Amino acid sequence: MDNELNLCKELYDKKSLMKAVAAFAGIAIIKQKEYKDYWQCIFLDSKAGIDRTKHEFENYLISLVNQKER
């Protein structure tokens, strides 16, 4: 679906994912599901449009993960 974002667990840890979801709480409603190999984020509503918010969310999450690895 267009409102879903699947994120590989090998690249994204749960702590960073939860931090990103919390940071976007004022912008979007994001539900998460956990599967064996990936996290699924479902964007239910957004002030900036679902596609743009998914893109910005993923960029923010990448930044969080990169900061953690330093």
DRENZA-723797 format. One record per atom (N, C-alpha, C, CB): x, y, z; residue in three letters. Coordinates in steps of 0.001 Angstrom, whole numbers, plus 524288, in hexadecimal, padded with zeros to 5 digits. Glycine has a CB too. Example, Ala and Ser with C-alpha at 12.3 -4.5 7.8 and 13.67 -1.06 7.14 Angstrom:
DRENZA-723797
+-------+-------+-------+---------+
|     X |     Y |     Z | residuo |
+-------+-------+-------+---------+
| 83386 | 7E9C6 | 81E78 |     Ala |
| 8300C | 7EE6C | 81E78 |     Ala |
| 83390 | 7F31C | 81E78 |     Ala |
| 82C2C | 7EE87 | 82356 |     Ala |
| 83232 | 7F736 | 81BA8 |     Ser |
| 83566 | 7FBDC | 81BE4 |     Ser |
| 83264 | 8001E | 81EBE |     Ser |
| 83704 | 7FDAA | 8165D |     Ser |
+-------+-------+-------+---------+
end
This chain:
DRENZA-723797
+-------+-------+-------+---------+
|     X |     Y |     Z | residuo |
+-------+-------+-------+---------+
| 80347 | 7FB53 | 80000 |     Met |
| 80000 | 80000 | 80000 |     Met |
| 8036C | 804E2 | 80000 |     Met |
| 7FC4A | 80004 | 804C6 |     Met |
| 8013A | 80905 | 7FE3D |     Asp |
| 8041B | 80DF1 | 7FDE6 |     Asp |
| 80540 | 81068 | 80330 |     Asp |
| 8011D | 811BC | 7FAA0 |     Asp |
| 80278 | 80ECF | 80730 |     Asn |
| 8034C | 81132 | 80C56 |     Asn |
| 806CB | 80DE6 | 80FDC |     Asn |
| 7FE17 | 81214 | 80F02 |     Asn |
| 80963 | 809F9 | 80DB0 |     Glu |
| 80CBC | 80693 | 810C7 |     Glu |
| 8127B | 8074D | 80F58 |     Glu |
| 80B23 | 800E2 | 81007 |     Glu |
| 815CA | 806B7 | 81343 |     Leu |
| 81B6E | 806FB | 81287 |     Leu |
| 81DC4 | 8024A | 8155D |     Leu |
| 81DC5 | 80C4E | 8149E |     Leu |
| 82065 | 7FEE0 | 8126E |     Asn |
| 822DB | 7FA48 | 814AC |     Asn |
| 828AB | 7FB42 | 8154C |     Asn |
| 821DE | 7F56E | 81144 |     Asn |
| 82AA8 | 7FA46 | 81A00 |     Leu |
| 8300F | 7FB7F | 81B59 |     Leu |
| 832DA | 7F6A0 | 81D52 |     Leu |
| 83047 | 7FFDC | 81F7B |     Leu |
| 8371F | 7F551 | 81AE1 |     Cys |
| 83A2A | 7F0AB | 81C26 |     Cys |
| 83C74 | 7F110 | 821AB |     Cys |
| 83E8E | 7EFE2 | 8181E |     Cys |
| 83BB5 | 7ED04 | 824CF |     Lys |
| 83DC2 | 7ECFB | 82A22 |     Lys |
| 843B5 | 7ECF5 | 82A4B |     Lys |
| 83BB0 | 7E84D | 82D0C |     Lys |
| 84638 | 7EB24 | 82630 |     Glu |
| 84BF4 | 7EB31 | 82605 |     Glu |
| 84E13 | 7F0BE | 825DD |     Glu |
| 84DED | 7E824 | 82148 |     Glu |
| 84AF3 | 7F45B | 823E9 |     Leu |
| 84CA8 | 7F9CC | 8235D |     Leu |
| 84A83 | 7FD63 | 8279E |     Leu |
| 84B0A | 7FBDB | 81E18 |     Leu |
| 845DE | 7FC36 | 8298F |     Tyr |
| 8432F | 7FFBB | 82D2A |     Tyr |
| 841EC | 7FCFC | 83245 |     Tyr |
| 83E2F | 801D8 | 82AB0 |     Tyr |
| 843CD | 7FF24 | 8369E |     Asp |
| 842B5 | 7FCDB | 83BB7 |     Asp |
| 83DA7 | 7FF1D | 83DFB |     Asp |
| 8474F | 7FDD0 | 83F79 |     Asp |
| 83B69 | 7FC42 | 8419F |     Lys |
| 83662 | 7FDC5 | 843DF |     Lys |
| 836A6 | 802FC | 846BB |     Lys |
| 8347D | 7F993 | 84793 |     Lys |
| 83AD6 | 803E9 | 84994 |     Lys |
| 83B56 | 808C7 | 84C8B |     Lys |
| 83B3F | 80D88 | 848EA |     Lys |
| 84067 | 808BD | 84FC5 |     Lys |
| 83E1D | 80D46 | 844AE |     Ser |
| 83E2B | 8119C | 840E7 |     Ser |
| 838D7 | 81244 | 83E59 |     Ser |
| 8425D | 810B0 | 83CAF |     Ser |
| 83656 | 80DEF | 83D14 |     Leu |
| 83124 | 80E2F | 83AB3 |     Leu |
| 82D46 | 810D6 | 83E58 |     Leu |
| 82F34 | 808B2 | 8394B |     Leu |
| 82D47 | 80F4D | 8434D |     Met |
| 829A2 | 8119F | 84715 |     Met |
| 82AC0 | 8176C | 847ED |     Met |
| 829F1 | 80EB7 | 84C50 |     Met |
| 82FBE | 818CA | 847D7 |     Lys |
| 83139 | 81E4C | 84866 |     Lys |
| 82F36 | 82179 | 843C2 |     Lys |
| 8373A | 81ED9 | 848DF |     Lys |
| 82F9C | 81F5B | 83F19 |     Ala |
| 82DAE | 8220D | 83A6A |     Ala |
| 827C1 | 82290 | 83A88 |     Ala |
| 82F63 | 81F20 | 83574 |     Ala |
| 8250D | 81E71 | 83C18 |     Val |
| 81F53 | 81EA3 | 83C7B |     Val |
| 81DB6 | 822D9 | 84061 |     Val |
| 81D13 | 8193B | 83E24 |     Val |
| 82060 | 8231F | 844C8 |     Ala |
| 81F26 | 8271C | 848BE |     Ala |
| 8202B | 82C9C | 846A5 |     Ala |
| 82265 | 8262F | 84DBC |     Ala |
| 82470 | 82D41 | 843BE |     Ala |
| 825C0 | 8325F | 84191 |     Ala |
| 821B2 | 8342D | 83D95 |     Ala |
| 82B25 | 83235 | 83F09 |     Ala |
| 81F3B | 83085 | 83AE6 |     Phe |
| 81B5E | 831D6 | 836E8 |     Phe |
| 815CA | 831E9 | 838FD |     Phe |
| 81BBC | 82E05 | 83275 |     Phe |
| 8151C | 8312F | 83E0E |     Ala |
| 80FE2 | 830D7 | 8405C |     Ala |
| 80C8B | 835AE | 83F57 |     Ala |
| 81055 | 82FF8 | 8462B |     Ala |
| 80EF3 | 83A38 | 83F10 |     Gly |
| 80C04 | 83EFC | 83E05 |     Gly |
| 80AD9 | 83FDA | 83841 |     Gly |
| 80EF3 | 84390 | 84017 |     Gly |
| 80D1E | 83CAF | 834F2 |     Ile |
| 80C90 | 83D3F | 82F49 |     Ile |
| 80913 | 83902 | 82CFA |     Ile |
| 811E9 | 83D1A | 82CAD |     Ile |
| 80984 | 83444 | 82F1A |     Ala |
| 806C7 | 82FD5 | 82CBF |     Ala |
| 80532 | 82BD3 | 830D3 |     Ala |
| 80A30 | 82D41 | 8289C |     Ala |
| 80163 | 828B0 | 82F63 |     Ile |
| 7FFEE | 82424 | 8327E |     Ile |
| 80282 | 81F77 | 82FDD |     Ile |
| 7F9C2 | 82377 | 832EA |     Ile |
| 8061B | 81D00 | 832BE |     Ile |
| 80921 | 818A3 | 83099 |     Ile |
| 80889 | 813F5 | 83437 |     Ile |
| 80F05 | 81A22 | 82FEB |     Ile |
| 8068B | 80FB8 | 83229 |     Lys |
| 8061E | 80AD0 | 8350E |     Lys |
| 80A7B | 80736 | 83345 |     Lys |
| 800A7 | 80834 | 8343E |     Lys |
| 80C88 | 80412 | 836DE |     Gln |
| 810C6 | 80083 | 83588 |     Gln |
| 80F1B | 7FADE | 83672 |     Gln |
| 815B1 | 801C9 | 838BB |     Gln |
| 81122 | 7F784 | 83309 |     Lys |
| 8107A | 7F1E1 | 833B9 |     Lys |
| 815DC | 7EF72 | 83330 |     Lys |
| 80C7F | 7EF7F | 82FA4 |     Lys |
| 816B3 | 7EB56 | 83624 |     Glu |
| 81BB7 | 7E8A7 | 835F2 |     Glu |
| 81B0A | 7E350 | 83364 |     Glu |
| 81E10 | 7E816 | 83B7A |     Glu |
| 81E52 | 7E247 | 82FA7 |     Tyr |
| 81E7D | 7DD36 | 82D17 |     Tyr |
| 823EF | 7DAE7 | 82DE6 |     Tyr |
| 81D22 | 7DDAF | 82724 |     Tyr |
| 824B4 | 7D634 | 82C3A |     Lys |
| 829AA | 7D382 | 82D29 |     Lys |
| 82E59 | 7D6A0 | 82B2D |     Lys |
| 82996 | 7CE2A | 82A92 |     Lys |
| 82E14 | 7D892 | 8265A |     Asp |
| 8328D | 7DB19 | 823DC |     Asp |
| 8320B | 7E0FE | 8231D |     Asp |
| 83374 | 7D8A9 | 81EBA |     Asp |
| 82D7C | 7E310 | 82434 |     Tyr |
| 82CC4 | 7E8A6 | 82330 |     Tyr |
| 828BB | 7EB12 | 826D1 |     Tyr |
| 82B26 | 7E983 | 81D8B |     Tyr |
| 82921 | 7F048 | 82722 |     Trp |
| 82544 | 7F377 | 829D5 |     Trp |
| 821A0 | 7F59F | 825A5 |     Trp |
| 827E6 | 7F7FD | 82D24 |     Trp |
| 81CB5 | 7F5F8 | 826D0 |     Gln |
| 81907 | 7F868 | 8233D |     Gln |
| 816B8 | 7FD2F | 825E8 |     Gln |
| 814AB | 7F484 | 8218D |     Gln |
| 8172F | 8019A | 82352 |     Cys |
| 814CF | 8066D | 8253C |     Cys |
| 81033 | 807A4 | 821B3 |     Cys |
| 818D9 | 80B14 | 82559 |     Cys |
| 80BC3 | 8088B | 82418 |     Ile |
| 80706 | 809CA | 82138 |     Ile |
| 80596 | 80F70 | 8227C |     Ile |
| 80275 | 805EF | 822A0 |     Ile |
| 8058A | 812A2 | 81E83 |     Phe |
| 80467 | 81838 | 81F10 |     Phe |
| 7FE90 | 81904 | 81E3D |     Phe |
| 807AB | 81B95 | 81B18 |     Phe |
| 7FBDD | 81A56 | 8227E |     Leu |
| 7F630 | 81ACD | 82250 |     Leu |
| 7F456 | 82053 | 82115 |     Leu |
| 7F3E6 | 81911 | 8276C |     Leu |
| 7F770 | 82429 | 8227E |     Asp |
| 7F603 | 82999 | 82184 |     Asp |
| 7FAF8 | 82CDE | 821CB |     Asp |
| 7F1D3 | 82B94 | 82587 |     Asp |
| 7FB07 | 8312C | 81EF1 |     Ser |
| 7FF91 | 8349B | 81F07 |     Ser |
| 7FE0F | 83A25 | 81D87 |     Ser |
| 803CC | 83290 | 81B5F |     Ser |
| 80096 | 83DDA | 81FFF |     Lys |
| 7FFAB | 8435D | 81EBB |     Lys |
| 80225 | 844E4 | 81986 |     Lys |
| 801CD | 846DA | 82312 |     Lys |
| 80623 | 84201 | 817D9 |     Ala |
| 80912 | 84367 | 81325 |     Ala |
| 8082D | 83F9B | 80EA0 |     Ala |
| 80ED3 | 843A6 | 81463 |     Ala |
| 80470 | 83C28 | 80F07 |     Gly |
| 8038A | 83837 | 80B08 |     Gly |
| 8069C | 8334B | 80C3B |     Gly |
| 80503 | 83A50 | 805A5 |     Gly |
| 80444 | 82EDF | 80B34 |     Ile |
| 8068C | 829D6 | 80C99 |     Ile |
| 80BC8 | 828EB | 809D9 |     Ile |
| 802C2 | 82572 | 80B43 |     Ile |
| 80C08 | 829A7 | 804C2 |     Asp |
| 810E1 | 82887 | 801E3 |     Asp |
| 81572 | 82BD3 | 803CA |     Asp |
| 81012 | 8296E | 7FC15 |     Asp |
| 81488 | 830CC | 80469 |     Arg |
| 818BD | 8343F | 8063B |     Arg |
| 81A64 | 832D0 | 80BCE |     Arg |
| 816FB | 83A08 | 805FF |     Arg |
| 8169F | 831A7 | 80F19 |     Thr |
| 817D3 | 8304D | 81483 |     Thr |
| 81AE3 | 82B2D | 814D4 |     Thr |
| 812C6 | 82FE3 | 817B7 |     Thr |
| 8196C | 8274D | 811B7 |     Lys |
| 81C58 | 82261 | 81198 |     Lys |
| 82206 | 82362 | 8100F |     Lys |
| 819CB | 81E7A | 80DBE |     Lys |
| 822CF | 8268F | 80C24 |     His |
| 8281B | 827CF | 80A4F |     His |
| 82B41 | 82A95 | 80E95 |     His |
| 827DA | 82B42 | 8055A |     His |
| 828FE | 82E87 | 810FC |     Glu |
| 82BAA | 8316E | 8151A |     Glu |
| 82CA1 | 82E08 | 819EA |     Glu |
| 8287E | 8363E | 8169C |     Glu |
| 828E5 | 82AB3 | 81B2D |     Phe |
| 82972 | 8271F | 81F9A |     Phe |
| 82E0E | 82373 | 81EBA |     Phe |
| 8245F | 823F6 | 8206F |     Phe |
| 82E68 | 8213A | 81A1F |     Glu |
| 832B6 | 81D9F | 818FC |     Glu |
| 837F4 | 82074 | 8192C |     Glu |
| 831F1 | 81B0E | 81399 |     Glu |
| 83835 | 8252D | 81714 |     Asn |
| 83D07 | 8283C | 8175D |     Asn |
| 83E88 | 8295E | 81D07 |     Asn |
| 83C6B | 82D5F | 81455 |     Asn |
| 83ABA | 82ACB | 82035 |     Tyr |
| 83BBB | 82BE0 | 825BE |     Tyr |
| 83DAD | 826F4 | 8287F |     Tyr |
| 836BD | 82DF5 | 82872 |     Tyr |
| 83B3F | 82290 | 82762 |     Leu |
| 83CD4 | 81D9F | 829C1 |     Leu |
| 84267 | 81C27 | 82830 |     Leu |
| 8390A | 81943 | 82830 |     Leu |
| 843BA | 81CEA | 82354 |     Ile |
| 84914 | 81BE5 | 82186 |     Ile |
| 84CEB | 81F4D | 8248C |     Ile |
| 84997 | 81CEC | 81B8E |     Ile |
| 84B8F | 8242D | 82556 |     Ser |
| 84EE2 | 827BC | 82845 |     Ser |
| 84F9B | 825E3 | 82DE5 |     Ser |
| 84C96 | 82D3A | 82832 |     Ser |
| 84B75 | 8241D | 8305E |     Leu |
| 84BCB | 8221E | 835BB |     Leu |
| 84F6F | 81D5E | 83606 |     Leu |
| 8464F | 820A8 | 837C5 |     Leu |
| 84EDA | 819D5 | 83262 |     Val |
| 8520E | 8151A | 83255 |     Val |
| 857CF | 81686 | 83170 |     Val |
| 8501E | 81144 | 82E0C |     Val |
| 858C7 | 81A36 | 82DEC |     Asn |
| 85E27 | 81BE2 | 82CE3 |     Asn |
| 86096 | 81E83 | 831AD |     Asn |
| 85E4C | 81F9F | 82835 |     Asn |
| 85D9D | 82190 | 83482 |     Gln |
| 85F90 | 82413 | 8393A |     Gln |
| 860E4 | 8200B | 83D68 |     Gln |
| 85B8C | 827F4 | 83B50 |     Gln |
| 85DBE | 81C10 | 83DBA |     Lys |
| 85E97 | 817F2 | 841A4 |     Lys |
| 8639E | 814EF | 84094 |     Lys |
| 859F2 | 8142B | 841BC |     Lys |
| 864FE | 81452 | 83BA2 |     Glu |
| 8698B | 8113D | 83A35 |     Glu |
| 86EAC | 81422 | 83B10 |     Glu |
| 86922 | 80F99 | 8349D |     Glu |
| 86E81 | 81911 | 83C28 |     Arg |
| 8734C | 81C21 | 83CFC |     Arg |
| 875B5 | 81B0A | 84230 |     Arg |
| 87234 | 821E2 | 83C85 |     Arg |
+-------+-------+-------+---------+
end
